[in-house]
Amino acid sequence: MLTPSQLPVTLKQFIAMPRNRMGIEDKNYPMASRIIKDSIEAELIKPYDPENKSRKHAKYIPFWA
């Protein structure tokens, strides 16, 4: 679980988290990207800066932050 001092995280950091936790290999990174997309749709996470349209440089925070 992230602490408030660790927020926001970059997309690269965020993708690495589920990959590491779920044992997803680096070559299967699209699976982690899908988890992020589904988490956004389920409103479990939200963009740190909604005005930022860059997915590569996007940062996310949990819904409760």
C-alpha angles and dihedrals in degrees: 000000000000120000121220090254089062094055137138103035127194122246091252091053092044094050090049092055099065091036090057096041096047097037094245111165118237091246089061094057092133088072090059090046088055091051089054092048091049091047091054091049090049088050092238091127133021137196114272089218111026090190092062108095096183112107091189093059097031120130125202137204131191117267091250095056 
